[in-house]
Amino acid sequence: MALSVLHLVLWIFGIRDHAPQDGAFGGGSHPSSFSGTHSLMRLLAAAVIAVAFLSLAIWAAVWLAIKLL
């Protein structure tokens, strides 16, 4: 499950083909994964993920503070 979530986050941020396999270092330009019509959706999804992680961290900090009181 964790690997699937990591794969989804990397896909949303547009990080793919960052480590060529089998020595396939292609020459020339590579089209950016942020170009096209989906860049706004990826930006929105990245913002949603960031807000979700921040709210989870704040919730965990408050929960821990309540438990320690």
Biopython code that builds the backbone (N, CA, C, O; Angstrom):
import numpy as np
from Bio.PDB.StructureBuilder import StructureBuilder

atoms = [
    (1, "MET", "N", (0.814, -1.189, 0.000)),
    (1, "MET", "CA", (0.000, 0.000, 0.000)),
    (1, "MET", "C", (0.860, 1.255, 0.000)),
    (1, "MET", "O", (0.577, 2.205, -0.730)),
    (2, "ALA", "N", (1.913, 1.262, 0.821)),
    (2, "ALA", "CA", (2.765, 2.450, 0.911)),
    (2, "ALA", "C", (3.456, 2.716, -0.420)),
    (2, "ALA", "O", (3.619, 3.872, -0.812)),
    (3, "LEU", "N", (3.861, 1.671, -1.110)),
    (3, "LEU", "CA", (4.510, 1.852, -2.395)),
    (3, "LEU", "C", (3.534, 2.415, -3.422)),
    (3, "LEU", "O", (3.924, 3.218, -4.270)),
    (4, "SER", "N", (2.283, 2.006, -3.356)),
    (4, "SER", "CA", (1.277, 2.537, -4.269)),
    (4, "SER", "C", (1.011, 4.015, -4.006)),
    (4, "SER", "O", (0.841, 4.793, -4.944)),
    (5, "VAL", "N", (0.974, 4.401, -2.737)),
    (5, "VAL", "CA", (0.757, 5.805, -2.387)),
    (5, "VAL", "C", (1.943, 6.640, -2.858)),
    (5, "VAL", "O", (1.757, 7.724, -3.411)),
    (6, "LEU", "N", (3.172, 6.137, -2.641)),
    (6, "LEU", "CA", (4.356, 6.847, -3.103)),
    (6, "LEU", "C", (4.343, 6.982, -4.625)),
    (6, "LEU", "O", (4.682, 8.039, -5.156)),
    (7, "HIS", "N", (3.961, 5.936, -5.314)),
    (7, "HIS", "CA", (3.882, 5.981, -6.771)),
    (7, "HIS", "C", (2.850, 7.014, -7.220)),
    (7, "HIS", "O", (3.087, 7.741, -8.184)),
    (8, "LEU", "N", (1.717, 7.086, -6.538)),
    (8, "LEU", "CA", (0.678, 8.053, -6.877)),
    (8, "LEU", "C", (1.161, 9.488, -6.653)),
    (8, "LEU", "O", (0.919, 10.360, -7.487)),
    (9, "VAL", "N", (1.842, 9.733, -5.531)),
    (9, "VAL", "CA", (2.345, 11.075, -5.254)),
    (9, "VAL", "C", (3.382, 11.483, -6.291)),
    (9, "VAL", "O", (3.355, 12.611, -6.782)),
    (10, "LEU", "N", (4.294, 10.578, -6.630)),
    (10, "LEU", "CA", (5.295, 10.883, -7.649)),
    (10, "LEU", "C", (4.640, 11.134, -9.003)),
    (10, "LEU", "O", (5.094, 11.994, -9.758)),
    (11, "TRP", "N", (3.584, 10.398, -9.317)),
    (11, "TRP", "CA", (2.892, 10.599, -10.593)),
    (11, "TRP", "C", (2.190, 11.950, -10.626)),
    (11, "TRP", "O", (2.199, 12.636, -11.648)),
    (12, "ILE", "N", (1.574, 12.334, -9.488)),
    (12, "ILE", "CA", (0.871, 13.618, -9.429)),
    (12, "ILE", "C", (1.838, 14.774, -9.595)),
    (12, "ILE", "O", (1.542, 15.735, -10.305)),
    (13, "PHE", "N", (2.997, 14.691, -8.943)),
    (13, "PHE", "CA", (3.979, 15.755, -9.064)),
    (13, "PHE", "C", (4.703, 15.728, -10.410)),
    (13, "PHE", "O", (5.461, 16.650, -10.715)),
    (14, "GLY", "N", (4.488, 14.708, -11.205)),
    (14, "GLY", "CA", (5.097, 14.649, -12.524)),
    (14, "GLY", "C", (6.521, 14.131, -12.516)),
    (14, "GLY", "O", (7.272, 14.371, -13.461)),
    (15, "ILE", "N", (6.904, 13.424, -11.463)),
    (15, "ILE", "CA", (8.253, 12.873, -11.385)),
    (15, "ILE", "C", (8.197, 11.458, -11.942)),
    (15, "ILE", "O", (7.712, 10.533, -11.289)),
    (16, "ARG", "N", (8.692, 11.313, -13.135)),
    (16, "ARG", "CA", (8.746, 9.987, -13.737)),
    (16, "ARG", "C", (9.936, 9.939, -14.679)),
    (16, "ARG", "O", (10.414, 10.970, -15.155)),
    (17, "ASP", "N", (10.392, 8.763, -14.933)),
    (17, "ASP", "CA", (11.569, 8.536, -15.769)),
    (17, "ASP", "C", (12.774, 9.284, -15.224)),
    (17, "ASP", "O", (13.601, 9.777, -15.991)),
    (18, "HIS", "N", (12.877, 9.371, -13.897)),
    (18, "HIS", "CA", (14.002, 10.086, -13.316)),
    (18, "HIS", "C", (15.247, 9.221, -13.220)),
    (18, "HIS", "O", (16.350, 9.754, -13.101)),
    (19, "ALA", "N", (15.104, 7.908, -13.267)),
    (19, "ALA", "CA", (16.248, 7.013, -13.206)),
    (19, "ALA", "C", (16.155, 6.037, -14.378)),
    (19, "ALA", "O", (15.425, 5.049, -14.298)),
    (20, "PRO", "N", (16.879, 6.297, -15.456)),
    (20, "PRO", "CA", (16.824, 5.396, -16.603)),
    (20, "PRO", "C", (17.347, 4.011, -16.231)),
    (20, "PRO", "O", (18.311, 3.878, -15.477)),
    (21, "GLN", "N", (16.704, 3.000, -16.765)),
    (21, "GLN", "CA", (17.112, 1.633, -16.477)),
    (21, "GLN", "C", (17.789, 1.038, -17.699)),
    (21, "GLN", "O", (17.575, 1.489, -18.824)),
    (22, "ASP", "N", (18.598, 0.032, -17.469)),
    (22, "ASP", "CA", (19.308, -0.698, -18.522)),
    (22, "ASP", "C", (20.226, 0.224, -19.317)),
    (22, "ASP", "O", (20.437, -0.005, -20.508)),
    (23, "GLY", "N", (20.768, 1.243, -18.698)),
    (23, "GLY", "CA", (21.705, 2.134, -19.372)),
    (23, "GLY", "C", (21.086, 2.939, -20.492)),
    (23, "GLY", "O", (21.786, 3.346, -21.419)),
    (24, "ALA", "N", (19.792, 3.178, -20.427)),
    (24, "ALA", "CA", (19.096, 3.884, -21.502)),
    (24, "ALA", "C", (19.120, 5.392, -21.244)),
    (24, "ALA", "O", (18.085, 6.001, -20.975)),
    (25, "PHE", "N", (20.303, 5.981, -21.330)),
    (25, "PHE", "CA", (20.411, 7.429, -21.194)),
    (25, "PHE", "C", (20.206, 8.037, -22.571)),
    (25, "PHE", "O", (21.134, 8.107, -23.378)),
    (26, "GLY", "N", (18.999, 8.470, -22.826)),
    (26, "GLY", "CA", (18.688, 9.014, -24.138)),
    (26, "GLY", "C", (19.239, 10.416, -24.300)),
    (26, "GLY", "O", (19.261, 11.199, -23.351)),
    (27, "GLY", "N", (19.674, 10.721, -25.480)),
    (27, "GLY", "CA", (20.171, 12.054, -25.755)),
    (27, "GLY", "C", (19.054, 12.929, -26.289)),
    (27, "GLY", "O", (18.005, 12.436, -26.704)),
    (28, "GLY", "N", (19.285, 14.208, -26.274)),
    (28, "GLY", "CA", (18.293, 15.123, -26.812)),
    (28, "GLY", "C", (17.364, 15.626, -25.735)),
    (28, "GLY", "O", (17.535, 15.327, -24.553)),
    (29, "SER", "N", (16.389, 16.386, -26.153)),
    (29, "SER", "CA", (15.473, 16.987, -25.191)),
    (29, "SER", "C", (14.352, 16.024, -24.854)),
    (29, "SER", "O", (13.913, 15.220, -25.676)),
    (30, "HIS", "N", (13.917, 16.134, -23.641)),
    (30, "HIS", "CA", (12.806, 15.318, -23.160)),
    (30, "HIS", "C", (11.662, 16.265, -22.843)),
    (30, "HIS", "O", (11.868, 17.248, -22.131)),
    (31, "PRO", "N", (10.471, 16.003, -23.344)),
    (31, "PRO", "CA", (9.362, 16.910, -23.068)),
    (31, "PRO", "C", (9.042, 16.942, -21.587)),
    (31, "PRO", "O", (9.049, 15.906, -20.922)),
    (32, "SER", "N", (8.764, 18.112, -21.076)),
    (32, "SER", "CA", (8.459, 18.267, -19.666)),
    (32, "SER", "C", (7.124, 17.611, -19.345)),
    (32, "SER", "O", (6.183, 17.662, -20.137)),
    (33, "SER", "N", (7.060, 16.997, -18.171)),
    (33, "SER", "CA", (5.808, 16.354, -17.782)),
    (33, "SER", "C", (4.775, 17.373, -17.316)),
    (33, "SER", "O", (3.602, 17.031, -17.166)),
    (34, "PHE", "N", (5.191, 18.635, -17.082)),
    (34, "PHE", "CA", (4.254, 19.662, -16.668)),
    (34, "PHE", "C", (3.663, 20.416, -17.854)),
    (34, "PHE", "O", (2.791, 21.264, -17.666)),
    (35, "SER", "N", (4.112, 20.132, -19.052)),
    (35, "SER", "CA", (3.540, 20.823, -20.207)),
    (35, "SER", "C", (2.246, 20.132, -20.619)),
    (35, "SER", "O", (2.087, 18.927, -20.422)),
    (36, "GLY", "N", (1.357, 20.871, -21.170)),
    (36, "GLY", "CA", (0.095, 20.293, -21.618)),
    (36, "GLY", "C", (-1.070, 20.826, -20.823)),
    (36, "GLY", "O", (-0.973, 21.839, -20.131)),
    (37, "THR", "N", (-2.166, 20.125, -20.940)),
    (37, "THR", "CA", (-3.411, 20.603, -20.333)),
    (37, "THR", "C", (-3.574, 20.176, -18.883)),
    (37, "THR", "O", (-4.425, 20.710, -18.171)),
    (38, "HIS", "N", (-2.771, 19.224, -18.441)),
    (38, "HIS", "CA", (-2.964, 18.684, -17.102)),
    (38, "HIS", "C", (-2.113, 19.387, -16.048)),
    (38, "HIS", "O", (-2.111, 18.964, -14.892)),
    (39, "SER", "N", (-1.399, 20.433, -16.406)),
    (39, "SER", "CA", (-0.511, 21.067, -15.433)),
    (39, "SER", "C", (-1.299, 21.737, -14.301)),
    (39, "SER", "O", (-0.870, 21.697, -13.148)),
    (40, "LEU", "N", (-2.428, 22.342, -14.615)),
    (40, "LEU", "CA", (-3.235, 22.971, -13.576)),
    (40, "LEU", "C", (-3.813, 21.926, -12.629)),
    (40, "LEU", "O", (-3.860, 22.146, -11.418)),
    (41, "MET", "N", (-4.247, 20.808, -13.161)),
    (41, "MET", "CA", (-4.792, 19.746, -12.323)),
    (41, "MET", "C", (-3.716, 19.156, -11.426)),
    (41, "MET", "O", (-3.980, 18.845, -10.264)),
    (42, "ARG", "N", (-2.506, 18.997, -11.950)),
    (42, "ARG", "CA", (-1.416, 18.466, -11.128)),
    (42, "ARG", "C", (-1.041, 19.445, -10.033)),
    (42, "ARG", "O", (-0.752, 19.037, -8.907)),
    (43, "LEU", "N", (-1.041, 20.720, -10.346)),
    (43, "LEU", "CA", (-0.739, 21.738, -9.345)),
    (43, "LEU", "C", (-1.800, 21.734, -8.249)),
    (43, "LEU", "O", (-1.473, 21.829, -7.066)),
    (44, "LEU", "N", (-3.050, 21.625, -8.634)),
    (44, "LEU", "CA", (-4.140, 21.565, -7.671)),
    (44, "LEU", "C", (-4.046, 20.307, -6.809)),
    (44, "LEU", "O", (-4.248, 20.368, -5.596)),
    (45, "ALA", "N", (-3.743, 19.179, -7.425)),
    (45, "ALA", "CA", (-3.615, 17.934, -6.672)),
    (45, "ALA", "C", (-2.433, 17.994, -5.708)),
    (45, "ALA", "O", (-2.522, 17.491, -4.588)),
    (46, "ALA", "N", (-1.331, 18.603, -6.133)),
    (46, "ALA", "CA", (-0.179, 18.753, -5.244)),
    (46, "ALA", "C", (-0.529, 19.641, -4.061)),
    (46, "ALA", "O", (-0.106, 19.366, -2.938)),
    (47, "ALA", "N", (-1.292, 20.695, -4.293)),
    (47, "ALA", "CA", (-1.703, 21.574, -3.202)),
    (47, "ALA", "C", (-2.626, 20.839, -2.235)),
    (47, "ALA", "O", (-2.510, 21.008, -1.021)),
    (48, "VAL", "N", (-3.522, 20.040, -2.752)),
    (48, "VAL", "CA", (-4.436, 19.270, -1.894)),
    (48, "VAL", "C", (-3.660, 18.272, -1.047)),
    (48, "VAL", "O", (-3.946, 18.113, 0.140)),
    (49, "ILE", "N", (-2.690, 17.606, -1.637)),
    (49, "ILE", "CA", (-1.877, 16.641, -0.895)),
    (49, "ILE", "C", (-1.072, 17.349, 0.192)),
    (49, "ILE", "O", (-0.967, 16.852, 1.314)),
    (50, "ALA", "N", (-0.508, 18.501, -0.137)),
    (50, "ALA", "CA", (0.267, 19.253, 0.848)),
    (50, "ALA", "C", (-0.608, 19.692, 2.013)),
    (50, "ALA", "O", (-0.194, 19.581, 3.167)),
    (51, "VAL", "N", (-1.806, 20.187, 1.734)),
    (51, "VAL", "CA", (-2.724, 20.606, 2.800)),
    (51, "VAL", "C", (-3.145, 19.401, 3.639)),
    (51, "VAL", "O", (-3.259, 19.507, 4.861)),
    (52, "ALA", "N", (-3.373, 18.270, 3.000)),
    (52, "ALA", "CA", (-3.771, 17.068, 3.737)),
    (52, "ALA", "C", (-2.657, 16.612, 4.678)),
    (52, "ALA", "O", (-2.926, 16.261, 5.827)),
    (53, "PHE", "N", (-1.412, 16.614, 4.206)),
    (53, "PHE", "CA", (-0.298, 16.214, 5.063)),
    (53, "PHE", "C", (-0.087, 17.206, 6.200)),
    (53, "PHE", "O", (0.206, 16.796, 7.323)),
    (54, "LEU", "N", (-0.229, 18.500, 5.934)),
    (54, "LEU", "CA", (-0.082, 19.494, 6.987)),
    (54, "LEU", "C", (-1.181, 19.371, 8.037)),
    (54, "LEU", "O", (-0.911, 19.473, 9.233)),
    (55, "SER", "N", (-2.407, 19.156, 7.598)),
    (55, "SER", "CA", (-3.498, 19.010, 8.565)),
    (55, "SER", "C", (-3.333, 17.731, 9.385)),
    (55, "SER", "O", (-3.664, 17.711, 10.570)),
    (56, "LEU", "N", (-2.830, 16.673, 8.772)),
    (56, "LEU", "CA", (-2.570, 15.439, 9.512)),
    (56, "LEU", "C", (-1.465, 15.653, 10.543)),
    (56, "LEU", "O", (-1.558, 15.138, 11.657)),
    (57, "ALA", "N", (-0.433, 16.397, 10.196)),
    (57, "ALA", "CA", (0.652, 16.675, 11.137)),
    (57, "ALA", "C", (0.158, 17.524, 12.302)),
    (57, "ALA", "O", (0.533, 17.273, 13.448)),
    (58, "ILE", "N", (-0.668, 18.514, 12.031)),
    (58, "ILE", "CA", (-1.223, 19.351, 13.103)),
    (58, "ILE", "C", (-2.136, 18.526, 14.003)),
    (58, "ILE", "O", (-2.089, 18.661, 15.226)),
    (59, "TRP", "N", (-2.964, 17.674, 13.407)),
    (59, "TRP", "CA", (-3.841, 16.808, 14.194)),
    (59, "TRP", "C", (-3.019, 15.887, 15.090)),
    (59, "TRP", "O", (-3.362, 15.696, 16.256)),
    (60, "ALA", "N", (-1.943, 15.318, 14.562)),
    (60, "ALA", "CA", (-1.100, 14.423, 15.357)),
    (60, "ALA", "C", (-0.418, 15.185, 16.491)),
    (60, "ALA", "O", (-0.289, 14.652, 17.593)),
    (61, "ALA", "N", (0.018, 16.407, 16.246)),
    (61, "ALA", "CA", (0.657, 17.201, 17.289)),
    (61, "ALA", "C", (-0.335, 17.543, 18.401)),
    (61, "ALA", "O", (0.010, 17.461, 19.580)),
    (62, "VAL", "N", (-1.543, 17.918, 18.046)),
    (62, "VAL", "CA", (-2.557, 18.225, 19.055)),
    (62, "VAL", "C", (-2.943, 16.984, 19.834)),
    (62, "VAL", "O", (-3.100, 17.051, 21.053)),
    (63, "TRP", "N", (-3.101, 15.860, 19.166)),
    (63, "TRP", "CA", (-3.444, 14.603, 19.825)),
    (63, "TRP", "C", (-2.348, 14.206, 20.811)),
    (63, "TRP", "O", (-2.638, 13.776, 21.928)),
    (64, "LEU", "N", (-1.093, 14.352, 20.396)),
    (64, "LEU", "CA", (0.019, 14.016, 21.262)),
    (64, "LEU", "C", (0.089, 14.955, 22.462)),
    (64, "LEU", "O", (0.374, 14.519, 23.578)),
    (65, "ALA", "N", (-0.167, 16.236, 22.235)),
    (65, "ALA", "CA", (-0.163, 17.184, 23.351)),
    (65, "ALA", "C", (-1.270, 16.870, 24.350)),
    (65, "ALA", "O", (-1.060, 16.982, 25.558)),
    (66, "ILE", "N", (-2.427, 16.483, 23.872)),
    (66, "ILE", "CA", (-3.540, 16.117, 24.774)),
    (66, "ILE", "C", (-3.187, 14.862, 25.568)),
    (66, "ILE", "O", (-3.482, 14.779, 26.760)),
    (67, "LYS", "N", (-2.568, 13.901, 24.926)),
    (67, "LYS", "CA", (-2.192, 12.652, 25.607)),
    (67, "LYS", "C", (-1.126, 12.890, 26.662)),
    (67, "LYS", "O", (-1.104, 12.202, 27.682)),
    (68, "LEU", "N", (-0.239, 13.858, 26.432)),
    (68, "LEU", "CA", (0.840, 14.112, 27.383)),
    (68, "LEU", "C", (0.414, 14.974, 28.560)),
    (68, "LEU", "O", (1.149, 15.077, 29.541)),
    (69, "LEU", "N", (-0.756, 15.595, 28.483)),
    (69, "LEU", "CA", (-1.233, 16.438, 29.596)),
    (69, "LEU", "C", (-1.729, 15.623, 30.732)),
    (69, "LEU", "O", (-2.163, 16.174, 31.743)),
]
sb = StructureBuilder()
sb.init_structure("model")
sb.init_model(0)
sb.init_chain("A")
sb.init_seg("    ")
for serial, (resi, resn, name, xyz) in enumerate(atoms, 1):
    if name == "N":
        sb.init_residue(resn, " ", resi, " ")
    sb.init_atom(name, np.array(xyz, "f"), 0.0, 1.0, " ", f" {name:<3s}", serial, name[0])
structure = sb.get_structure()
